[in-house]
Amino acid sequence: MSDSSKKGLYIPQGLKVENEIFTGFGKKEMIRALVICFILTVINTLILLIVRNALVFVVMMLASITASVMATQKDQSNVSIYDQIKFMIRFSKGQKYYPYKYLPEWGEEIEKQK
């Protein structure tokens, strides 16, 4: 065998296909984070109308923005918290019922035949 046939295919890890704003956060994650921020802004505004405290509103808005970015940012394995939640929901919807039917073991069958 020649040296060229012994060499394997090298696939580098951590190769990013799309441009990123910062590590693990690209255009797609930005859109997801903005949608989450919009939804949380509506919820925070409703809470502001109930509580009537601007400080609570500002703190909750800052926490919402931080949480939405953290939930959509991908880690080194290219999976975000948002993706993990999607995987858990998809897994919970799948079939997980495995009925058990008892069958005698080999030793029990031999003893019954004697």
N, CA, C and O atoms as a MOPAC input file, in Angstrom:
PM7 MOZYME 1SCF
protein

 N      0.83300 1    -1.18600 1     0.00000 1
 C      0.00000 1     0.00000 1     0.00000 1
 C      0.87600 1     1.24700 1     0.00000 1
 O      1.91600 1     1.28900 1     0.65700 1
 N      0.45800 1     2.22400 1    -0.71800 1
 C      1.20900 1     3.46900 1    -0.75900 1
 C      0.81900 1     4.35200 1     0.43000 1
 O     -0.19000 1     4.12100 1     1.09700 1
 N      1.63300 1     5.34900 1     0.66900 1
 C      1.38400 1     6.25300 1     1.79900 1
 C      0.09700 1     7.04500 1     1.62800 1
 O     -0.55000 1     7.38300 1     2.61900 1
 N     -0.28700 1     7.34800 1     0.39700 1
 C     -1.49000 1     8.15000 1     0.18000 1
 C     -2.76100 1     7.36700 1     0.49900 1
 O     -3.76400 1     7.96500 1     0.88900 1
 N     -2.74000 1     6.04600 1     0.34200 1
 C     -3.94600 1     5.25400 1     0.64600 1
 C     -4.09200 1     5.00300 1     2.14100 1
 O     -5.19400 1     4.70800 1     2.60400 1
 N     -3.00200 1     5.11400 1     2.91200 1
 C     -3.06700 1     4.90800 1     4.35800 1
 C     -3.62200 1     6.12600 1     5.09500 1
 O     -4.15300 1     6.00200 1     6.19800 1
 N     -3.49800 1     7.28900 1     4.48500 1
 C     -3.95400 1     8.50900 1     5.14200 1
 C     -5.48100 1     8.55500 1     5.17600 1
 O     -6.14800 1     8.26200 1     4.18300 1
 N     -6.00700 1     8.92100 1     6.31200 1
 C     -7.44800 1     9.05400 1     6.45000 1
 C     -7.90200 1    10.45100 1     6.08400 1
 O     -7.09600 1    11.34400 1     5.82500 1
 N     -9.18500 1    10.61200 1     6.06900 1
 C     -9.76500 1    11.91800 1     5.77000 1
 C     -9.78300 1    12.74700 1     7.04300 1
 O    -10.30600 1    12.30300 1     8.06600 1
 N     -9.22000 1    13.94300 1     6.99100 1
 C     -9.17900 1    14.83000 1     8.14800 1
 C    -10.33800 1    15.80500 1     8.06800 1
 O    -10.45200 1    16.56900 1     7.11000 1
 N    -11.20800 1    15.77800 1     9.08900 1
 C    -12.33300 1    16.70200 1     9.16200 1
 C    -12.11000 1    17.58400 1    10.39100 1
 O    -12.16600 1    17.09600 1    11.51900 1
 N    -11.85900 1    18.86500 1    10.18200 1
 C    -11.59800 1    19.73900 1    11.33300 1
 C    -12.85900 1    19.98900 1    12.14100 1
 O    -13.95100 1    20.10900 1    11.58500 1
 N    -12.70100 1    20.06700 1    13.45500 1
 C    -13.82800 1    20.36000 1    14.33400 1
 C    -13.91100 1    21.85400 1    14.57100 1
 O    -12.90900 1    22.56400 1    14.47700 1
 N    -15.10100 1    22.32700 1    14.87700 1
 C    -15.30600 1    23.72400 1    15.19600 1
 C    -15.31800 1    24.62400 1    13.97400 1
 O    -15.16700 1    25.83900 1    14.10100 1
 N    -15.49400 1    24.05300 1    12.80500 1
 C    -15.53700 1    24.83400 1    11.57800 1
 C    -16.92000 1    25.44500 1    11.43900 1
 O    -17.91700 1    24.72300 1    11.44100 1
 N    -16.99600 1    26.74800 1    11.32100 1
 C    -18.27000 1    27.45100 1    11.23100 1
 C    -18.58900 1    27.75700 1     9.77900 1
 O    -17.72900 1    28.22300 1     9.03100 1
 N    -19.82300 1    27.49500 1     9.38200 1
 C    -20.26000 1    27.70400 1     8.00600 1
 C    -20.69500 1    29.15100 1     7.79800 1
 O    -20.45600 1    29.72700 1     6.73600 1
 N    -21.33300 1    29.73700 1     8.80800 1
 C    -21.86800 1    31.08500 1     8.68800 1
 C    -21.02000 1    32.07700 1     9.49000 1
 O    -20.31700 1    31.70100 1    10.42800 1
 N    -21.10300 1    33.34300 1     9.09900 1
 C    -20.42900 1    34.39400 1     9.86300 1
 C    -21.12300 1    34.55700 1    11.20800 1
 O    -22.34000 1    34.40800 1    11.31600 1
 N    -20.33100 1    34.86500 1    12.23000 1
 C    -20.87400 1    35.02200 1    13.57100 1
 C    -20.55700 1    36.41100 1    14.10600 1
 O    -19.48800 1    36.96200 1    13.84500 1
 N    -21.49500 1    36.96300 1    14.85200 1
 C    -21.29100 1    38.26000 1    15.49600 1
 C    -20.26200 1    38.09100 1    16.60800 1
 O    -19.30300 1    38.85800 1    16.69700 1
 N    -20.46400 1    37.09500 1    17.44700 1
 C    -19.47500 1    36.63800 1    18.41100 1
 C    -19.61500 1    35.13300 1    18.50700 1
 O    -20.53200 1    34.56900 1    17.91000 1
 N    -18.74900 1    34.47100 1    19.23000 1
 C    -18.66900 1    33.01700 1    19.23100 1
 C    -20.02400 1    32.37400 1    19.53400 1
 O    -20.59800 1    32.57400 1    20.60500 1
 N    -20.51700 1    31.60500 1    18.57500 1
 C    -21.76500 1    30.87400 1    18.74400 1
 C    -23.02000 1    31.68800 1    18.52400 1
 O    -24.11600 1    31.20100 1    18.80500 1
 N    -22.90300 1    32.90300 1    18.03400 1
 C    -24.07400 1    33.77200 1    17.87800 1
 C    -24.01100 1    34.44100 1    16.51000 1
 O    -23.26800 1    35.40000 1    16.29900 1
 N    -24.81300 1    33.90900 1    15.58600 1
 C    -24.85000 1    34.41600 1    14.22700 1
 C    -26.17100 1    35.07700 1    13.90100 1
 O    -26.91700 1    35.48200 1    14.79300 1
 N    -26.45800 1    35.18400 1    12.59900 1
 C    -27.67600 1    35.86900 1    12.13600 1
 C    -28.93800 1    35.12200 1    12.56400 1
 O    -29.91100 1    35.73700 1    13.00100 1
 N    -28.91700 1    33.78600 1    12.43400 1
 C    -30.08900 1    32.98700 1    12.80300 1
 C    -30.37700 1    33.09000 1    14.30600 1
 O    -31.53200 1    33.19300 1    14.71900 1
 N    -29.32200 1    33.06100 1    15.11000 1
 C    -29.50100 1    33.18500 1    16.55900 1
 C    -29.98400 1    34.58900 1    16.92800 1
 O    -30.75300 1    34.75400 1    17.87500 1
 N    -29.53300 1    35.59600 1    16.18200 1
 C    -29.97700 1    36.97800 1    16.42500 1
 C    -31.48200 1    37.11000 1    16.19900 1
 O    -32.17500 1    37.75700 1    16.98400 1
 N    -31.98500 1    36.50200 1    15.13300 1
 C    -33.41900 1    36.56800 1    14.84300 1
 C    -34.21000 1    35.86800 1    15.93300 1
 O    -35.23300 1    36.38100 1    16.38900 1
 N    -33.73700 1    34.68500 1    16.35900 1
 C    -34.42200 1    33.96800 1    17.44300 1
 C    -34.42000 1    34.79100 1    18.72800 1
 O    -35.43600 1    34.86700 1    19.41900 1
 N    -33.29000 1    35.40100 1    19.04900 1
 C    -33.19100 1    36.20400 1    20.27000 1
 C    -34.12600 1    37.40900 1    20.20600 1
 O    -34.73800 1    37.76600 1    21.21200 1
 N    -34.24300 1    38.03700 1    19.04200 1
 C    -35.15000 1    39.17900 1    18.90400 1
 C    -36.60900 1    38.76900 1    19.06000 1
 O    -37.39500 1    39.50200 1    19.66000 1
 N    -36.98000 1    37.60900 1    18.52900 1
 C    -38.35600 1    37.12000 1    18.69700 1
 C    -38.64000 1    36.84500 1    20.16600 1
 O    -39.69500 1    37.21800 1    20.67800 1
 N    -37.69900 1    36.19100 1    20.84500 1
 C    -37.87600 1    35.91400 1    22.27500 1
 C    -37.95900 1    37.22600 1    23.05600 1
 O    -38.78400 1    37.35200 1    23.96100 1
 N    -37.11600 1    38.20300 1    22.71500 1
 C    -37.15700 1    39.50700 1    23.39300 1
 C    -38.49300 1    40.20800 1    23.17900 1
 O    -39.02800 1    40.81900 1    24.10400 1
 N    -39.02900 1    40.12400 1    21.97500 1
 C    -40.31800 1    40.75200 1    21.70100 1
 C    -41.41900 1    40.12600 1    22.55900 1
 O    -42.23000 1    40.84000 1    23.14900 1
 N    -41.44600 1    38.80600 1    22.62700 1
 C    -42.45700 1    38.12000 1    23.44300 1
 C    -42.29900 1    38.49200 1    24.91500 1
 O    -43.28500 1    38.76200 1    25.60100 1
 N    -41.05200 1    38.50600 1    25.39900 1
 C    -40.82100 1    38.85200 1    26.79600 1
 C    -41.10000 1    40.32600 1    27.07600 1
 O    -41.45100 1    40.67800 1    28.20300 1
 N    -40.95100 1    41.19100 1    26.07900 1
 C    -41.29700 1    42.60500 1    26.25000 1
 C    -42.79100 1    42.77600 1    26.47800 1
 O    -43.21000 1    43.57700 1    27.31400 1
 N    -43.58400 1    42.02900 1    25.74200 1
 C    -45.03800 1    42.07400 1    25.93900 1
 C    -45.38800 1    41.60000 1    27.35000 1
 O    -46.19900 1    42.22400 1    28.03400 1
 N    -44.78300 1    40.50900 1    27.78000 1
 C    -45.05400 1    39.98600 1    29.12300 1
 C    -44.59000 1    40.98500 1    30.18700 1
 O    -45.29500 1    41.22700 1    31.16700 1
 N    -43.40300 1    41.56300 1    29.98800 1
 C    -42.89100 1    42.54200 1    30.95700 1
 C    -43.75200 1    43.79700 1    31.01200 1
 O    -43.91500 1    44.38600 1    32.08000 1
 N    -44.30500 1    44.21200 1    29.87700 1
 C    -45.19300 1    45.37600 1    29.85800 1
 C    -46.47300 1    45.09100 1    30.64500 1
 O    -46.96400 1    45.95800 1    31.36700 1
 N    -47.00900 1    43.88600 1    30.50800 1
 C    -48.18400 1    43.51000 1    31.29500 1
 C    -47.87000 1    43.51300 1    32.79100 1
 O    -48.69100 1    43.93600 1    33.60400 1
 N    -46.68400 1    43.04100 1    33.14200 1
 C    -46.27700 1    43.05100 1    34.54900 1
 C    -46.11100 1    44.49000 1    35.03900 1
 O    -46.45600 1    44.80400 1    36.17800 1
 N    -45.57700 1    45.37600 1    34.16600 1
 C    -45.43800 1    46.79100 1    34.53500 1
 C    -46.79000 1    47.41000 1    34.82000 1
 O    -46.91900 1    48.19600 1    35.75900 1
 N    -47.80400 1    47.07300 1    34.03100 1
 C    -49.14600 1    47.61900 1    34.25700 1
 C    -49.73100 1    47.14500 1    35.58400 1
 O    -50.50900 1    47.85700 1    36.21800 1
 N    -49.35200 1    45.94200 1    35.99600 1
 C    -49.85900 1    45.40500 1    37.26300 1
 C    -49.07500 1    45.96200 1    38.44600 1
 O    -49.66400 1    46.43300 1    39.41900 1
 N    -47.74900 1    45.90900 1    38.36300 1
 C    -46.89300 1    46.29200 1    39.49100 1
 C    -46.71900 1    47.80300 1    39.59500 1
 O    -46.64800 1    48.33700 1    40.70200 1
 N    -46.64800 1    48.50000 1    38.46600 1
 C    -46.45100 1    49.95500 1    38.38600 1
 C    -45.14400 1    50.39600 1    39.05000 1
 O    -45.10300 1    51.36200 1    39.81100 1
 N    -44.07400 1    49.64900 1    38.73300 1
 C    -42.75400 1    49.97900 1    39.25000 1
 C    -41.77900 1    49.91800 1    38.08300 1
 O    -41.54500 1    48.85500 1    37.50900 1
 N    -41.20500 1    51.09100 1    37.73400 1
 C    -40.31600 1    51.16400 1    36.57000 1
 C    -39.02300 1    50.39300 1    36.79200 1
 O    -38.46500 1    49.83700 1    35.84500 1
 N    -38.54100 1    50.35100 1    38.02300 1
 C    -37.30600 1    49.63600 1    38.31600 1
 C    -37.46400 1    48.14000 1    38.03800 1
 O    -36.57100 1    47.51600 1    37.46600 1
 N    -38.58100 1    47.57600 1    38.43800 1
 C    -38.85100 1    46.15800 1    38.17100 1
 C    -38.90400 1    45.90900 1    36.67100 1
 O    -38.39800 1    44.89700 1    36.18600 1
 N    -39.51800 1    46.83600 1    35.93400 1
 C    -39.61200 1    46.70300 1    34.48100 1
 C    -38.22900 1    46.72200 1    33.82700 1
 O    -37.94400 1    45.90000 1    32.95700 1
 N    -37.37500 1    47.65300 1    34.24100 1
 C    -36.02700 1    47.76300 1    33.65300 1
 C    -35.19800 1    46.52000 1    33.96500 1
 O    -34.52100 1    45.98500 1    33.08600 1
 N    -35.25000 1    46.06300 1    35.20600 1
 C    -34.49000 1    44.86700 1    35.58700 1
 C    -34.98100 1    43.64500 1    34.81500 1
 O    -34.17600 1    42.84100 1    34.34500 1
 N    -36.29500 1    43.50500 1    34.68300 1
 C    -36.83500 1    42.35800 1    33.95400 1
 C    -36.49800 1    42.43100 1    32.46400 1
 O    -36.27200 1    41.39600 1    31.83600 1
 N    -36.46200 1    43.63500 1    31.88800 1
 C    -36.08600 1    43.77800 1    30.48000 1
 C    -34.63100 1    43.39700 1    30.26200 1
 O    -34.31100 1    42.69600 1    29.30200 1
 N    -33.74700 1    43.85200 1    31.14400 1
 C    -32.33200 1    43.49200 1    31.02100 1
 C    -32.13000 1    41.99300 1    31.20800 1
 O    -31.33200 1    41.37900 1    30.49900 1
 N    -32.84500 1    41.40700 1    32.15300 1
 C    -32.75200 1    39.96300 1    32.36100 1
 C    -33.30900 1    39.20300 1    31.15700 1
 O    -32.78100 1    38.15100 1    30.79500 1
 N    -34.36100 1    39.71700 1    30.53900 1
 C    -34.95200 1    39.07400 1    29.36200 1
 C    -33.99100 1    39.07600 1    28.18500 1
 O    -33.84900 1    38.07400 1    27.48500 1
 N    -33.33300 1    40.20900 1    27.97100 1
 C    -32.37000 1    40.30200 1    26.86500 1
 C    -31.20500 1    39.34900 1    27.09800 1
 O    -30.78500 1    38.63300 1    26.18900 1
 N    -30.68800 1    39.34400 1    28.32100 1
 C    -29.57900 1    38.44800 1    28.64600 1
 C    -29.97400 1    36.99100 1    28.49300 1
 O    -29.21900 1    36.19600 1    27.93200 1
 N    -31.13900 1    36.64000 1    28.98100 1
 C    -31.59900 1    35.24900 1    28.89500 1
 C    -31.83000 1    34.82500 1    27.45200 1
 O    -31.51900 1    33.69000 1    27.09000 1
 N    -32.36300 1    35.70400 1    26.62800 1
 C    -32.62200 1    35.32700 1    25.23400 1
 C    -31.32100 1    35.11900 1    24.46700 1
 O    -31.23900 1    34.21900 1    23.63100 1
 N    -30.31400 1    35.92600 1    24.73400 1
 C    -29.02000 1    35.72700 1    24.07300 1
 C    -28.36000 1    34.44700 1    24.56600 1
 O    -27.81100 1    33.68700 1    23.76900 1
 N    -28.40600 1    34.20400 1    25.86000 1
 C    -27.79600 1    32.98900 1    26.41200 1
 C    -28.50800 1    31.73400 1    25.92500 1
 O    -27.86700 1    30.70400 1    25.71300 1
 N    -29.82300 1    31.80400 1    25.74600 1
 C    -30.58700 1    30.62600 1    25.31100 1
 C    -30.33500 1    30.28400 1    23.85000 1
 O    -30.47700 1    29.12600 1    23.45700 1
 N    -29.96700 1    31.26000 1    23.04700 1
 C    -29.77400 1    30.99500 1    21.62100 1
 C    -28.31100 1    30.85200 1    21.22000 1
 O    -28.03000 1    30.41000 1    20.10700 1
 N    -27.37500 1    31.21100 1    22.08800 1
 C    -25.95500 1    31.10400 1    21.76000 1
 C    -25.51900 1    29.64600 1    21.79300 1
 O    -25.80400 1    28.92600 1    22.74900 1
 N    -24.82800 1    29.21800 1    20.74600 1
 C    -24.38700 1    27.82600 1    20.63700 1
 C    -23.04600 1    27.63400 1    21.33200 1
 O    -22.20100 1    28.52900 1    21.33400 1
 N    -22.86000 1    26.45400 1    21.92300 1
 C    -21.61100 1    26.15800 1    22.60700 1
 C    -20.64300 1    25.45900 1    21.65200 1
 O    -20.85600 1    25.46900 1    20.44000 1
 N    -19.59300 1    24.85900 1    22.18300 1
 C    -18.57200 1    24.21900 1    21.35100 1
 C    -19.11000 1    23.02400 1    20.58500 1
 O    -18.59300 1    22.70200 1    19.51500 1
 N    -20.13200 1    22.36200 1    21.10200 1
 C    -20.72500 1    21.21800 1    20.40700 1
 C    -21.81000 1    21.64700 1    19.42300 1
 O    -22.51000 1    20.80200 1    18.86400 1
 N    -21.95400 1    22.95700 1    19.20800 1
 C    -22.88800 1    23.54700 1    18.24000 1
 C    -24.35100 1    23.30000 1    18.61000 1
 O    -25.19500 1    23.11400 1    17.73300 1
 N    -24.64700 1    23.29900 1    19.91300 1
 C    -26.01000 1    23.11900 1    20.41000 1
 C    -26.29100 1    24.22100 1    21.42700 1
 O    -25.46200 1    24.50500 1    22.29200 1
 N    -27.46100 1    24.83700 1    21.31700 1
 C    -27.85200 1    25.88400 1    22.26200 1
 C    -28.90700 1    25.34500 1    23.22200 1
 O    -29.38800 1    24.22200 1    23.06600 1
 N    -29.26000 1    26.15400 1    24.21300 1
 C    -30.31500 1    25.77200 1    25.15300 1
 C    -31.63800 1    25.64200 1    24.40400 1
 O    -32.43400 1    24.74400 1    24.67900 1
 N    -31.85900 1    26.54000 1    23.46700 1
 C    -33.06100 1    26.48100 1    22.62300 1
 C    -33.13700 1    25.14600 1    21.87100 1
 O    -34.19600 1    24.52100 1    21.81400 1
 N    -32.01500 1    24.71700 1    21.29800 1
 C    -31.97300 1    23.42900 1    20.58700 1
 C    -32.22200 1    22.27100 1    21.54200 1
 O    -32.93500 1    21.32700 1    21.20100 1
 N    -31.63600 1    22.33400 1    22.74200 1
 C    -31.83600 1    21.27500 1    23.72800 1
 C    -33.31300 1    21.13900 1    24.09900 1
 O    -33.82300 1    20.02600 1    24.22900 1
 N    -33.99200 1    22.26200 1    24.26900 1
 C    -35.42000 1    22.22400 1    24.59700 1
 C    -36.21000 1    21.61300 1    23.44100 1
 O    -37.12900 1    20.82600 1    23.66800 1
 N    -35.85500 1    21.97400 1    22.19500 1
 C    -36.51700 1    21.36400 1    21.03100 1
 C    -36.30200 1    19.85900 1    21.01300 1
 O    -37.23300 1    19.10400 1    20.73200 1
 N    -35.07200 1    19.40900 1    21.31400 1
 C    -34.78100 1    17.97900 1    21.33100 1
 C    -35.59700 1    17.26800 1    22.41000 1
 O    -36.10600 1    16.17200 1    22.17400 1
 N    -35.72900 1    17.87800 1    23.59500 1
 C    -36.49300 1    17.26000 1    24.68400 1
 C    -37.97000 1    17.16300 1    24.34000 1
 O    -38.61200 1    16.16100 1    24.65500 1
 N    -38.52300 1    18.19700 1    23.69300 1
 C    -39.93200 1    18.15800 1    23.29900 1
 C    -40.16000 1    17.08600 1    22.24800 1
 O    -41.13600 1    16.34000 1    22.32800 1
 N    -39.27100 1    16.99800 1    21.26000 1
 C    -39.40100 1    15.98400 1    20.22300 1
 C    -39.28800 1    14.57200 1    20.81900 1
 O    -40.00600 1    13.66000 1    20.40900 1
 N    -38.37800 1    14.40300 1    21.79300 1
 C    -38.22100 1    13.10100 1    22.43500 1
 C    -39.45400 1    12.74100 1    23.25000 1
 O    -39.87100 1    11.58400 1    23.25500 1
 N    -40.04700 1    13.71800 1    23.94400 1
 C    -41.21700 1    13.42600 1    24.77900 1
 C    -42.43600 1    13.05900 1    23.93700 1
 O    -43.32900 1    12.35900 1    24.41700 1
 N    -42.48400 1    13.52600 1    22.67900 1
 C    -43.60300 1    13.18600 1    21.80700 1
 C    -43.44300 1    11.81300 1    21.16000 1
 O    -44.40700 1    11.26700 1    20.62600 1
 N    -42.25600 1    11.26100 1    21.20200 1
 C    -42.00100 1     9.97400 1    20.55500 1
 C    -42.53900 1     8.80600 1    21.37000 1
 O    -42.88100 1     8.95000 1    22.54300 1
 N    -42.60600 1     7.66500 1    20.73100 1
 C    -43.12500 1     6.46900 1    21.38800 1
 C    -42.10100 1     5.95000 1    22.38100 1
 O    -40.92600 1     5.79100 1    22.05100 1
 N    -42.56500 1     5.68300 1    23.62200 1
 C    -41.69300 1     5.15700 1    24.63900 1
 C    -42.36700 1     4.03800 1    25.43600 1
 O    -41.96200 1     3.75600 1    26.56400 1
 N    -43.36200 1     3.41600 1    24.87800 1
 C    -44.06800 1     2.35300 1    25.57000 1
 C    -43.54700 1     1.01700 1    25.06500 1
 O    -43.69400 1     0.68800 1    23.88800 1
 N    -42.94200 1     0.25700 1    25.95400 1
 C    -42.39200 1    -1.04000 1    25.59100 1
 C    -43.00300 1    -2.08700 1    26.51900 1
 O    -42.53200 1    -2.26500 1    27.64300 1
 N    -44.04700 1    -2.78400 1    26.06100 1
 C    -44.67200 1    -3.77700 1    26.94100 1
 C    -43.71800 1    -4.94700 1    27.21100 1
 O    -42.94500 1    -5.35300 1    26.34300 1
 N    -43.79400 1    -5.46600 1    28.41700 1
 C    -42.93000 1    -6.56100 1    28.82800 1
 C    -43.75500 1    -7.82400 1    28.91800 1
 O    -44.80500 1    -7.84000 1    29.55900 1
 N    -43.29300 1    -8.86800 1    28.28900 1
 C    -43.96100 1   -10.15500 1    28.36500 1
 C    -42.99600 1   -11.13400 1    29.00600 1
 O    -41.88900 1   -11.35000 1    28.51200 1
 N    -43.43000 1   -11.72800 1    30.12000 1
 C    -42.56300 1   -12.65300 1    30.83000 1
 C    -42.49900 1   -13.98300 1    30.08700 1
 O    -43.52500 1   -14.57600 1    29.75400 1
 N    -41.29800 1   -14.42900 1    29.83900 1
 C    -41.06600 1   -15.73800 1    29.25200 1
 C    -40.18500 1   -16.52000 1    30.20500 1
 O    -39.28000 1   -15.95200 1    30.81600 1
 N    -40.43500 1   -17.81800 1    30.34500 1
 C    -39.61100 1   -18.60300 1    31.26600 1
 C    -38.15900 1   -18.66000 1    30.77800 1
 O    -37.88200 1   -18.66700 1    29.57900 1
 N    -37.25600 1   -18.69800 1    31.74200 1
 C    -35.85200 1   -18.80100 1    31.39300 1
 C    -35.52800 1   -20.21800 1    30.96500 1
 O    -36.34800 1   -21.12000 1    31.14200 1
 N    -34.36200 1   -20.42700 1    30.41200 1
 C    -34.00300 1   -21.74200 1    29.88000 1
 C    -34.00200 1   -22.81600 1    30.95800 1
 O    -34.45300 1   -23.93700 1    30.72200 1
 N    -33.49500 1   -22.47700 1    32.13900 1
 C    -33.43600 1   -23.45500 1    33.22000 1
 C    -34.81900 1   -23.89500 1    33.66100 1
 O    -35.00800 1   -25.06400 1    33.99400 1
 N    -35.79500 1   -22.99100 1    33.67200 1
 C    -37.15600 1   -23.32300 1    34.08100 1
 C    -37.81600 1   -24.25800 1    33.07600 1
 O    -38.55300 1   -25.15900 1    33.47600 1
 N    -37.57300 1   -24.07000 1    31.78900 1
 C    -38.17500 1   -24.93200 1    30.76800 1
 C    -37.63700 1   -26.35500 1    30.85900 1
 O    -38.39700 1   -27.30900 1    30.69700 1
 N    -36.35900 1   -26.51400 1    31.11300 1
 C    -35.74300 1   -27.84600 1    31.21000 1
 C    -36.28900 1   -28.57900 1    32.42200 1
 O    -36.57800 1   -29.77300 1    32.33500 1
 N    -36.44300 1   -27.88200 1    33.57600 1
 C    -36.95700 1   -28.52700 1    34.77300 1
 C    -38.41100 1   -28.94600 1    34.60300 1
 O    -38.80500 1   -29.97700 1    35.14700 1
 N    -39.22100 1   -28.19300 1    33.87500 1
 C    -40.61600 1   -28.53500 1    33.67500 1
 C    -40.75800 1   -29.74600 1    32.74400 1
 O    -41.71000 1   -30.51500 1    32.87600 1
 N    -39.84100 1   -29.91600 1    31.82800 1
 C    -39.91700 1   -31.03600 1    30.89400 1
 C    -39.55100 1   -32.34600 1    31.56100 1
 O    -39.96000 1   -33.39800 1    31.06800 1
 N    -38.79000 1   -32.34300 1    32.67400 1
 C    -38.37200 1   -33.59600 1    33.34100 1
 C    -39.46800 1   -34.22800 1    34.09600 1
 O    -39.27200 1   -35.27900 1    34.70500 1

